Amino acid sequence: MSGQQRPPNRQGPKAGVPRGAYKEHLKQPFLDAFRKTGFIYQACDAVGVNRHTVLQWRRTDQAFADEFRESEGRTTEVLERSALQRAVVGDQKPVYHNGKVVGHVLEKSDLLTIFLLKARDRKKYGDRLVHDVQIRFASGLLAEVMKALRGIPTACPHCKTRLDVKEQVGQHLLELSKSFDPEDATV
């Protein structure tokens, strides 16, 4: 940009007005469109705002963020209701013969049933691999702690007073390991 000046930072319509503030009136139309479509991008296109504007609204406007979460929750419920319908009741699928529909068959979705069960009771129907990884992680962590405990002296090197730190920590870890629940562990 030789010889040209850089454009000033974008501002709102008046000095001191934050960038994007002129779009405040689009919050409610966005939320209405989001409730109908269930997709942020589609709702943004419908009202003419950028996705980043919506993210900014969610960060800075608690009322908007709450209403957005409520709308998102309702969309999720609609999806869950549809999935439950397809899993339990099923869909009518056409049966073709020589390119013509000759009947219909009721087809249920086992895969949706699996996902719905996992969502409802992760402990009972969840993936065992995740639990196995969490248990291995916790076991490895416990082994490292026990290794570090072995390095703690049993007596003070200066006054020779007996230190119970190792025994107390070891006993506490043993009690914790008995009540370890892989669901509570995060890797």
N, C-alpha and C positions, 0 to 999 in steps of 0.2 A: 504494500500500500504506500508506495513512494509518493509524497506530495499530497496524499489524501489524509484527512483527519478520520480517526476512528469514530464510529457513531456512538452517541452517549448510551449509557446503560438504559435498557428498557425500563420504563416506569409505567405506572397506571396513567389514566387520563389527566391527572393533576399531580404536581410535584408532591412527594410525600405519601402518595397513595401506593400501597404495595402492588407489585406486579400481579396481575391476574384478578385483582379485586373487582374489576369491572364485570367479571363473570359470576359474581355472587348470586345474581338472579337466576342462574342456570342450575343451582344446586337441587331445587325441588324437581324441576323437569328431568334432571339426570336420574334422581332417585325413582321417579315414576317410570322412566324408561328401563331402568335396571330391574325394577320389580317385574316388568312385562317380559324382558328378554332373558334375564338371569346372567348376562354377560357384560362385563365392564366395557369392552371395546364396542359392542353394539350400542350400548346406552350412550357412550361418548359420541359415536357417529351420529346417533339420533338427535342429540342436542347441540353438537358442534363444539365439544370441549376435548382437550387433550387428556390422555390417561394420567399424565403427570399432575395435571390440575386436580384431578379427583384424588390422587394420592396425597397431594398437599392439603386438600380439604379434610381428608381423614386424619392427617397429623395435627392440624391446627384448629379444627372445629369439632368439639366433643359431641355436640348435638347431631351434626352430620354423621360422624363416625358411628354413633349409636344407632341412628336410623339406617345407615348402610349395613351394619351387622344384622339388624332386625330383618332387612330385606333379603340379605344373603341367607339367613336362617330359614326364611319362608321358601326361598328358591330350593334350598337343600331339602326341605320337607316335601316339596312337590316332586323332586327327583326321587326321594326315598319312597314316596307313595307309588310312583310309577314303577320303580324297581320291584317293590313288594307285589304289586299287581302282576307284573310279568313273571315273577318267581313263583308265586303261589297259585294264581288263577290261570295265567298263561295268556298267550296271544293266538288269535285265529290266523293261521298261515294257509295261503291258498295251495291247493294240490293241482298240478298241471298234467294234462295228458294231450299229446299232439298239439301243444301250444295253447290249449284252452283250459280254463279253470273248470275242474270237474268236481270240486268239493273243497272242504277246509278241514284242517286238523288243528287241534288245540295243542300248542307247544309251550311248555314251561321252561324256565331258564335255571338249570342247576347252578351255573356259575354265579348268577345273581343271588341265589339262595345262600351260597357259600359266603359271598361278600357281606350279605345282610347279617348272617350269623356271626361272622367275625366282628362286625361293627357293634352288635348287641352284647356279645360276651367274649371279649378278647382272651380272657383267661382260659376259657373252655375251648374256644374254636380258633384261637390265634395261631400264628405260625410258630412251630416249635423251634425252628432254626434261630429265630430272634432270641428266644429264651436261652438256647444253648450258647449263643454268642455272649449274652449278658452274664450268664453263669461263668463262662470261661474268663471273661473280663474281670469279674469280681474275684474269682479264684486266683487269677494272676496278680491282681492288686493285693490280695491278702497275702500271697506268697512273698511279694516285695516288702510288705510291711513287716512280716515275720522275719525276713532276712535283715531288715534294718534294726529290728528289736534285738537280734542276736549281737549286734555291735554295741549296744548300750552296756556299760559296765554294771556289775551287780553291787559294787561298793564305790563310794566316793574316793578318788585317788588321793585326796589330801588328808581327810580325817578318817577314812576307812569305815564310814557309816554305811550300813546296809541300805541299798536303794531298792524299793519295791516297784519301780516304774515298769520294768519288763513284765513282771507277773500281773500287775494291775491292767496294763494295756492288753496283754495277751488274754487275760480272763474276759475283759470287755469285748474283744474281737470275737472270742469264742461264743459269747452270748449273742452278739450281733449275727454271727453266721447261722445260728440256730433259727433266727427269725427272718432270715434273708428271703425276700420275695422278688423274683426276677422282674415282676411287673413294675416295681418301684425303682429299679436300676435303670439308669440312662447311660448309654454308651456314647 
